[in-house]
Amino acid sequence: MSRGDLILAIEKAIGVLSQVYRNDADESDLYEASLLVLALEAAQSAGGTVLLTQDGSTSAPALRFRRAPGNLWSGDFTYALVTFPGLQKQLEIHLGVYMLGSSRVAHECDVAVIDHLEAERSRRGAVHPRHSRGLIASIEAKNYSTSPGLGIGRAFLGLSTELGQKRCSSYFRGRAHPIWPRSSRTSPARRTTSCCRARTRRLGCVRTSTSPSGTGRRACEIRRGGPTPLRRLPAVHST
């Protein structure tokens, strides 16, 4: 799928991208945006209503996402506000924001699902959101044409230790998996979406894969593949 086709697929699913983002976004940026779409799909499947916004109250006329790591409180970027009927708790889904880890060091999250109250605290105080108080789930996106090397895996294990193993997933497509598979029947993205859906339902940590040690402990997960073909999400308000 070409870059132009990716843009059209994302716009068909969630709304019109801003001209600046359309012009400047590369394939890796669009890969992250497509994973954001999967997170929105999971939120909707869990019964949530999604508002794509830049100010927290009105719909964004055109979607502009981060293309580089940034502070949650800075910049005029689009994020998703998710509301669930009958619940006071709300979630936010962001691209490319820093999250404070257990060592008090800020780490980038390619896709972050954050508790709304913690995100509001971040905006009011110009401070990074805390993983221990507000991080629901984090996705590390790797848009590689080949399988990531050992160093990437080690870096992800370090990140998952900082942000919480049950909250972190790494996602890459590899040579055998195009960025947008034609079939979603057996796509790993479908399984990842199911996990996101489960964690959104619980408004807590995601169910993750068994640890490599074979102890049966739940640990961080690394998944391979590209997002499933996108479809229009009717509850996403962006116009």
Phi and psi in degrees as GROMACS dihedral restraints (atoms count N, CA, C in turn):
[ dihedral_restraints ]
;  ai    aj    ak    al  type     phi  dphi    fc
    3     4     5     6     1   -76.7    20    10
    4     5     6     7     1   167.4    20    10
    6     7     8     9     1   -58.3    20    10
    7     8     9    10     1   -42.7    20    10
    9    10    11    12     1   -62.1    20    10
   10    11    12    13     1   -39.4    20    10
   12    13    14    15     1   -65.6    20    10
   13    14    15    16     1   -37.7    20    10
   15    16    17    18     1   -62.0    20    10
   16    17    18    19     1   -44.7    20    10
   18    19    20    21     1   -60.0    20    10
   19    20    21    22     1   -45.7    20    10
   21    22    23    24     1   -63.0    20    10
   22    23    24    25     1   -39.1    20    10
   24    25    26    27     1   -66.1    20    10
   25    26    27    28     1   -42.8    20    10
   27    28    29    30     1   -64.4    20    10
   28    29    30    31     1   -44.1    20    10
   30    31    32    33     1   -64.9    20    10
   31    32    33    34     1   -35.9    20    10
   33    34    35    36     1   -64.7    20    10
   34    35    36    37     1   -32.0    20    10
   36    37    38    39     1   -81.4    20    10
   37    38    39    40     1   -41.7    20    10
   39    40    41    42     1  -129.9    20    10
   40    41    42    43     1    -6.5    20    10
   42    43    44    45     1   125.1    20    10
   43    44    45    46     1   177.1    20    10
   45    46    47    48     1   -73.3    20    10
   46    47    48    49     1   131.5    20    10
   48    49    50    51     1   -81.8    20    10
   49    50    51    52     1   148.7    20    10
   51    52    53    54     1   -64.9    20    10
   52    53    54    55     1   154.8    20    10
   54    55    56    57     1   -62.9    20    10
   55    56    57    58     1   -37.9    20    10
   57    58    59    60     1   -61.7    20    10
   58    59    60    61     1   -46.2    20    10
   60    61    62    63     1   -67.4    20    10
   61    62    63    64     1   -41.5    20    10
   63    64    65    66     1   -58.5    20    10
   64    65    66    67     1   -40.9    20    10
   66    67    68    69     1   -74.0    20    10
   67    68    69    70     1   -35.8    20    10
   69    70    71    72     1  -100.3    20    10
   70    71    72    73     1   -23.0    20    10
   72    73    74    75     1   -65.6    20    10
   73    74    75    76     1   130.7    20    10
   75    76    77    78     1   -96.0    20    10
   76    77    78    79     1  -175.7    20    10
   78    79    80    81     1   -63.4    20    10
   79    80    81    82     1   -36.3    20    10
   81    82    83    84     1   -66.0    20    10
   82    83    84    85     1   -38.7    20    10
   84    85    86    87     1   -61.9    20    10
   85    86    87    88     1   -43.8    20    10
   87    88    89    90     1   -69.1    20    10
   88    89    90    91     1   -31.4    20    10
   90    91    92    93     1   -62.8    20    10
   91    92    93    94     1   -43.8    20    10
   93    94    95    96     1   -63.6    20    10
   94    95    96    97     1   -41.2    20    10
   96    97    98    99     1   -63.2    20    10
   97    98    99   100     1   -36.8    20    10
   99   100   101   102     1   -68.4    20    10
  100   101   102   103     1   -32.4    20    10
  102   103   104   105     1   -70.8    20    10
  103   104   105   106     1   -32.8    20    10
  105   106   107   108     1   -60.2    20    10
  106   107   108   109     1   -40.2    20    10
  108   109   110   111     1   -60.3    20    10
  109   110   111   112     1   -40.8    20    10
  111   112   113   114     1   -62.6    20    10
  112   113   114   115     1   -38.6    20    10
  114   115   116   117     1   -65.6    20    10
  115   116   117   118     1   -38.5    20    10
  117   118   119   120     1   -64.9    20    10
  118   119   120   121     1   -40.3    20    10
  120   121   122   123     1   -61.6    20    10
  121   122   123   124     1   -41.1    20    10
  123   124   125   126     1   -64.9    20    10
  124   125   126   127     1   -40.6    20    10
  126   127   128   129     1   -63.1    20    10
  127   128   129   130     1   -41.3    20    10
  129   130   131   132     1   -67.5    20    10
  130   131   132   133     1   -39.1    20    10
  132   133   134   135     1   -64.1    20    10
  133   134   135   136     1   -26.2    20    10
  135   136   137   138     1   -85.3    20    10
  136   137   138   139     1     4.2    20    10
  138   139   140   141     1    98.8    20    10
  139   140   141   142     1     5.9    20    10
  141   142   143   144     1   -83.3    20    10
  142   143   144   145     1   155.2    20    10
  144   145   146   147     1  -107.9    20    10
  145   146   147   148     1   130.8    20    10
  147   148   149   150     1  -108.4    20    10
  148   149   150   151     1   130.4    20    10
  150   151   152   153     1  -116.6    20    10
  151   152   153   154     1   117.5    20    10
  153   154   155   156     1   -86.5    20    10
  154   155   156   157     1   118.1    20    10
  156   157   158   159     1  -145.1    20    10
  157   158   159   160     1   166.0    20    10
  159   160   161   162     1  -121.4    20    10
  160   161   162   163     1   -12.3    20    10
  162   163   164   165     1  -123.6    20    10
  163   164   165   166     1     0.3    20    10
  165   166   167   168     1    86.6    20    10
  166   167   168   169     1    -0.9    20    10
  168   169   170   171     1  -137.5    20    10
  169   170   171   172     1   -29.2    20    10
  171   172   173   174     1  -118.0    20    10
  172   173   174   175     1   155.3    20    10
  174   175   176   177     1   -70.3    20    10
  175   176   177   178     1   141.3    20    10
  177   178   179   180     1   -73.6    20    10
  178   179   180   181     1   127.3    20    10
  180   181   182   183     1   -66.6    20    10
  181   182   183   184     1   -30.8    20    10
  183   184   185   186     1  -147.1    20    10
  184   185   186   187     1   144.5    20    10
  186   187   188   189     1   -91.1    20    10
  187   188   189   190     1   124.8    20    10
  189   190   191   192     1  -128.6    20    10
  190   191   192   193     1   111.8    20    10
  192   193   194   195     1  -102.9    20    10
  193   194   195   196     1   158.9    20    10
  195   196   197   198     1   -66.0    20    10
  196   197   198   199     1   144.4    20    10
  198   199   200   201     1  -113.1    20    10
  199   200   201   202     1    -1.9    20    10
  201   202   203   204     1  -148.4    20    10
  202   203   204   205     1   157.2    20    10
  204   205   206   207     1   -56.9    20    10
  205   206   207   208     1   141.9    20    10
  207   208   209   210     1  -154.4    20    10
  208   209   210   211     1   170.5    20    10
  210   211   212   213     1   -79.8    20    10
  211   212   213   214     1   139.1    20    10
  213   214   215   216     1   -57.3    20    10
  214   215   216   217     1   -36.1    20    10
  216   217   218   219     1   -83.1    20    10
  217   218   219   220     1    -7.5    20    10
  219   220   221   222     1  -111.9    20    10
  220   221   222   223     1   150.7    20    10
  222   223   224   225     1    88.3    20    10
  223   224   225   226     1   154.3    20    10
  225   226   227   228     1  -100.4    20    10
  226   227   228   229     1    71.7    20    10
  228   229   230   231     1  -113.1    20    10
  229   230   231   232     1   155.4    20    10
  231   232   233   234     1   -83.7    20    10
  232   233   234   235     1   139.4    20    10
  234   235   236   237     1  -141.7    20    10
  235   236   237   238     1   169.9    20    10
  237   238   239   240     1  -105.7    20    10
  238   239   240   241     1   132.1    20    10
  240   241   242   243     1  -106.8    20    10
  241   242   243   244     1   121.9    20    10
  243   244   245   246     1  -111.2    20    10
  244   245   246   247     1   126.1    20    10
  246   247   248   249     1  -118.9    20    10
  247   248   249   250     1   138.9    20    10
  249   250   251   252     1  -113.4    20    10
  250   251   252   253     1   133.7    20    10
  252   253   254   255     1   -62.8    20    10
  253   254   255   256     1   133.1    20    10
  255   256   257   258     1    81.7    20    10
  256   257   258   259     1     0.7    20    10
  258   259   260   261     1  -122.3    20    10
  259   260   261   262     1   142.2    20    10
  261   262   263   264     1   -80.8    20    10
  262   263   264   265     1   -26.0    20    10
  264   265   266   267     1   -69.1    20    10
  265   266   267   268     1   134.8    20    10
  267   268   269   270     1  -124.9    20    10
  268   269   270   271     1   156.6    20    10
  270   271   272   273     1  -121.3    20    10
  271   272   273   274     1   156.3    20    10
  273   274   275   276     1  -125.0    20    10
  274   275   276   277     1   144.4    20    10
  276   277   278   279     1  -122.2    20    10
  277   278   279   280     1   121.6    20    10
  279   280   281   282     1  -122.9    20    10
  280   281   282   283     1   157.2    20    10
  282   283   284   285     1  -108.7    20    10
  283   284   285   286     1   132.3    20    10
  285   286   287   288     1    65.8    20    10
  286   287   288   289     1    41.5    20    10
  288   289   290   291     1  -109.7    20    10
  289   290   291   292     1   154.9    20    10
  291   292   293   294     1   -83.6    20    10
  292   293   294   295     1   142.7    20    10
  294   295   296   297     1  -128.0    20    10
  295   296   297   298     1   137.5    20    10
  297   298   299   300     1   -79.0    20    10
  298   299   300   301     1   122.8    20    10
  300   301   302   303     1   -87.8    20    10
  301   302   303   304     1  -175.8    20    10
  303   304   305   306     1   -66.3    20    10
  304   305   306   307     1   -24.4    20    10
  306   307   308   309     1   -89.4    20    10
  307   308   309   310     1     6.7    20    10
  309   310   311   312     1    71.8    20    10
  310   311   312   313     1    17.2    20    10
  312   313   314   315     1   -99.3    20    10
  313   314   315   316     1   139.0    20    10
  315   316   317   318     1   -82.0    20    10
  316   317   318   319     1   134.0    20    10
  318   319   320   321     1  -125.5    20    10
  319   320   321   322     1   143.1    20    10
  321   322   323   324     1   -76.3    20    10
  322   323   324   325     1   138.7    20    10
  324   325   326   327     1  -113.5    20    10
  325   326   327   328     1   119.7    20    10
  327   328   329   330     1   -60.9    20    10
  328   329   330   331     1   -47.5    20    10
  330   331   332   333     1  -129.2    20    10
  331   332   333   334     1   126.3    20    10
  333   334   335   336     1  -129.1    20    10
  334   335   336   337     1   130.0    20    10
  336   337   338   339     1  -103.0    20    10
  337   338   339   340     1   117.2    20    10
  339   340   341   342     1  -126.7    20    10
  340   341   342   343     1   144.3    20    10
  342   343   344   345     1   -62.6    20    10
  343   344   345   346     1   134.6    20    10
  345   346   347   348     1   -60.6    20    10
  346   347   348   349     1   -39.7    20    10
  348   349   350   351     1   -64.2    20    10
  349   350   351   352     1   -38.6    20    10
  351   352   353   354     1   -69.0    20    10
  352   353   354   355     1   -36.3    20    10
  354   355   356   357     1   -65.8    20    10
  355   356   357   358     1   -38.7    20    10
  357   358   359   360     1   -64.7    20    10
  358   359   360   361     1   -39.8    20    10
  360   361   362   363     1   -60.4    20    10
  361   362   363   364     1   -40.6    20    10
  363   364   365   366     1   -61.3    20    10
  364   365   366   367     1   -44.8    20    10
  366   367   368   369     1   -67.3    20    10
  367   368   369   370     1   -41.9    20    10
  369   370   371   372     1   -66.6    20    10
  370   371   372   373     1   -40.8    20    10
  372   373   374   375     1  -100.6    20    10
  373   374   375   376     1    -0.5    20    10
  375   376   377   378     1    52.3    20    10
  376   377   378   379     1    49.3    20    10
  378   379   380   381     1  -128.3    20    10
  379   380   381   382     1   154.4    20    10
  381   382   383   384     1   -70.5    20    10
  382   383   384   385     1   140.0    20    10
  384   385   386   387     1   -63.0    20    10
  385   386   387   388     1   147.4    20    10
  387   388   389   390     1   -92.9    20    10
  388   389   390   391     1   132.8    20    10
  390   391   392   393     1   -63.6    20    10
  391   392   393   394     1   -34.0    20    10
  393   394   395   396     1   -73.3    20    10
  394   395   396   397     1   -21.6    20    10
  396   397   398   399     1  -106.8    20    10
  397   398   399   400     1   -25.6    20    10
  399   400   401   402     1  -134.7    20    10
  400   401   402   403     1   -11.6    20    10
  402   403   404   405     1   -81.1    20    10
  403   404   405   406     1   119.1    20    10
  405   406   407   408     1   -90.3    20    10
  406   407   408   409     1   -45.7    20    10
  408   409   410   411     1  -158.8    20    10
  409   410   411   412     1   149.4    20    10
  411   412   413   414     1  -135.3    20    10
  412   413   414   415     1   137.2    20    10
  414   415   416   417     1  -118.8    20    10
  415   416   417   418     1   126.7    20    10
  417   418   419   420     1   -97.9    20    10
  418   419   420   421     1   116.4    20    10
  420   421   422   423     1  -100.1    20    10
  421   422   423   424     1   128.0    20    10
  423   424   425   426     1  -125.7    20    10
  424   425   426   427     1   104.6    20    10
  426   427   428   429     1   -93.7    20    10
  427   428   429   430     1    76.0    20    10
  429   430   431   432     1  -107.4    20    10
  430   431   432   433     1   148.5    20    10
  432   433   434   435     1   -81.3    20    10
  433   434   435   436     1   -16.0    20    10
  435   436   437   438     1  -129.0    20    10
  436   437   438   439     1   168.8    20    10
  438   439   440   441     1   -63.5    20    10
  439   440   441   442     1   138.9    20    10
  441   442   443   444     1   -61.6    20    10
  442   443   444   445     1   150.5    20    10
  444   445   446   447     1   -78.4    20    10
  445   446   447   448     1   177.3    20    10
  447   448   449   450     1   -59.9    20    10
  448   449   450   451     1   -37.5    20    10
  450   451   452   453     1   -61.6    20    10
  451   452   453   454     1   -35.3    20    10
  453   454   455   456     1   -65.0    20    10
  454   455   456   457     1   -42.7    20    10
  456   457   458   459     1   -63.3    20    10
  457   458   459   460     1   -41.9    20    10
  459   460   461   462     1   -65.0    20    10
  460   461   462   463     1   -40.3    20    10
  462   463   464   465     1   -62.7    20    10
  463   464   465   466     1   -39.4    20    10
  465   466   467   468     1   -67.1    20    10
  466   467   468   469     1   -38.4    20    10
  468   469   470   471     1   -62.1    20    10
  469   470   471   472     1   -38.7    20    10
  471   472   473   474     1   -64.3    20    10
  472   473   474   475     1   -41.5    20    10
  474   475   476   477     1   -63.1    20    10
  475   476   477   478     1   -42.8    20    10
  477   478   479   480     1   -66.9    20    10
  478   479   480   481     1   -30.5    20    10
  480   481   482   483     1   -66.1    20    10
  481   482   483   484     1   -38.6    20    10
  483   484   485   486     1   -70.9    20    10
  484   485   486   487     1   -39.8    20    10
  486   487   488   489     1  -102.0    20    10
  487   488   489   490     1    -9.5    20    10
  489   490   491   492     1   107.2    20    10
  490   491   492   493     1   117.4    20    10
  492   493   494   495     1   -60.2    20    10
  493   494   495   496     1   -35.6    20    10
  495   496   497   498     1   -76.5    20    10
  496   497   498   499     1    -8.2    20    10
  498   499   500   501     1  -100.1    20    10
  499   500   501   502     1   -11.0    20    10
  501   502   503   504     1  -109.1    20    10
  502   503   504   505     1   138.9    20    10
  504   505   506   507     1  -133.2    20    10
  505   506   507   508     1   145.7    20    10
  507   508   509   510     1  -116.3    20    10
  508   509   510   511     1   138.5    20    10
  510   511   512   513     1  -132.5    20    10
  511   512   513   514     1   125.8    20    10
  513   514   515   516     1  -141.6    20    10
  514   515   516   517     1   157.0    20    10
  516   517   518   519     1   -99.4    20    10
  517   518   519   520     1   -38.3    20    10
  519   520   521   522     1    70.5    20    10
  520   521   522   523     1   169.0    20    10
  522   523   524   525     1   -63.5    20    10
  523   524   525   526     1   -38.7    20    10
  525   526   527   528     1   -80.5    20    10
  526   527   528   529     1    -6.2    20    10
  528   529   530   531     1  -121.0    20    10
  529   530   531   532     1   104.8    20    10
  531   532   533   534     1   -61.6    20    10
  532   533   534   535     1   161.4    20    10
  534   535   536   537     1   -63.1    20    10
  535   536   537   538     1   -24.2    20    10
  537   538   539   540     1  -134.9    20    10
  538   539   540   541     1    91.2    20    10
  540   541   542   543     1   -61.0    20    10
  541   542   543   544     1   149.6    20    10
  543   544   545   546     1   -73.6    20    10
  544   545   546   547     1   -32.7    20    10
  546   547   548   549     1  -113.4    20    10
  547   548   549   550     1   137.5    20    10
  549   550   551   552     1  -106.3    20    10
  550   551   552   553     1     5.1    20    10
  552   553   554   555     1   -63.4    20    10
  553   554   555   556     1   -42.5    20    10
  555   556   557   558     1  -119.4    20    10
  556   557   558   559     1    14.3    20    10
  558   559   560   561     1   -66.2    20    10
  559   560   561   562     1   135.3    20    10
  561   562   563   564     1   -57.6    20    10
  562   563   564   565     1   -27.4    20    10
  564   565   566   567     1   -61.2    20    10
  565   566   567   568     1   -34.9    20    10
  567   568   569   570     1   -63.5    20    10
  568   569   570   571     1   -40.8    20    10
  570   571   572   573     1   -67.8    20    10
  571   572   573   574     1   -37.7    20    10
  573   574   575   576     1   -63.3    20    10
  574   575   576   577     1   -41.2    20    10
  576   577   578   579     1   -60.2    20    10
  577   578   579   580     1   -40.3    20    10
  579   580   581   582     1   -61.5    20    10
  580   581   582   583     1   -40.8    20    10
  582   583   584   585     1   -63.7    20    10
  583   584   585   586     1   -44.5    20    10
  585   586   587   588     1   -59.9    20    10
  586   587   588   589     1   -39.7    20    10
  588   589   590   591     1   -63.3    20    10
  589   590   591   592     1   -42.3    20    10
  591   592   593   594     1   -63.6    20    10
  592   593   594   595     1   -42.3    20    10
  594   595   596   597     1   -70.8    20    10
  595   596   597   598     1   -32.0    20    10
  597   598   599   600     1   -71.1    20    10
  598   599   600   601     1   -37.6    20    10
  600   601   602   603     1   -60.2    20    10
  601   602   603   604     1   -41.3    20    10
  603   604   605   606     1   -82.8    20    10
  604   605   606   607     1   -11.1    20    10
  606   607   608   609     1    52.2    20    10
  607   608   609   610     1    36.4    20    10
  609   610   611   612     1  -147.6    20    10
  610   611   612   613     1  -145.8    20    10
  612   613   614   615     1   -75.8    20    10
  613   614   615   616     1   151.4    20    10
  615   616   617   618     1   -83.0    20    10
  616   617   618   619     1   147.1    20    10
  618   619   620   621     1   -69.0    20    10
  619   620   621   622     1   130.8    20    10
  621   622   623   624     1  -126.9    20    10
  622   623   624   625     1   177.1    20    10
  624   625   626   627     1   -78.7    20    10
  625   626   627   628     1   164.3    20    10
  627   628   629   630     1   -69.1    20    10
  628   629   630   631     1   143.5    20    10
  630   631   632   633     1   -66.0    20    10
  631   632   633   634     1   151.5    20    10
  633   634   635   636     1   -62.2    20    10
  634   635   636   637     1   -20.2    20    10
  636   637   638   639     1   -71.4    20    10
  637   638   639   640     1   -13.9    20    10
  639   640   641   642     1    79.6    20    10
  640   641   642   643     1    12.9    20    10
  642   643   644   645     1   -80.5    20    10
  643   644   645   646     1   -11.5    20    10
  645   646   647   648     1    89.2    20    10
  646   647   648   649     1    -4.6    20    10
  648   649   650   651     1   -64.6    20    10
  649   650   651   652     1   147.9    20    10
  651   652   653   654     1   -80.6    20    10
  652   653   654   655     1   134.2    20    10
  654   655   656   657     1  -141.2    20    10
  655   656   657   658     1  -168.3    20    10
  657   658   659   660     1   -66.5    20    10
  658   659   660   661     1   158.4    20    10
  660   661   662   663     1  -123.0    20    10
  661   662   663   664     1   144.3    20    10
  663   664   665   666     1  -122.8    20    10
  664   665   666   667     1   122.0    20    10
  666   667   668   669     1  -121.2    20    10
  667   668   669   670     1   151.5    20    10
  669   670   671   672     1  -120.2    20    10
  670   671   672   673     1   138.2    20    10
  672   673   674   675     1   136.3    20    10
  673   674   675   676     1   178.8    20    10
  675   676   677   678     1  -114.6    20    10
  676   677   678   679     1   165.9    20    10
  678   679   680   681     1   -60.2    20    10
  679   680   681   682     1   147.0    20    10
  681   682   683   684     1   -70.5    20    10
  682   683   684   685     1   161.1    20    10
  684   685   686   687     1   -54.2    20    10
  685   686   687   688     1   134.0    20    10
  687   688   689   690     1   -82.3    20    10
  688   689   690   691     1   149.4    20    10
  690   691   692   693     1  -128.1    20    10
  691   692   693   694     1   162.0    20    10
  693   694   695   696     1   -64.4    20    10
  694   695   696   697     1   132.8    20    10
  696   697   698   699     1  -100.6    20    10
  697   698   699   700     1   103.9    20    10
  699   700   701   702     1   -64.8    20    10
  700   701   702   703     1   -25.7    20    10
  702   703   704   705     1   -89.9    20    10
  703   704   705   706     1     0.3    20    10
  705   706   707   708     1   -82.7    20    10
  706   707   708   709     1   118.3    20    10
  708   709   710   711     1   -99.1    20    10
  709   710   711   712     1   116.4    20    10
  711   712   713   714     1  -141.8    20    10
  712   713   714   715     1     7.2    20    10
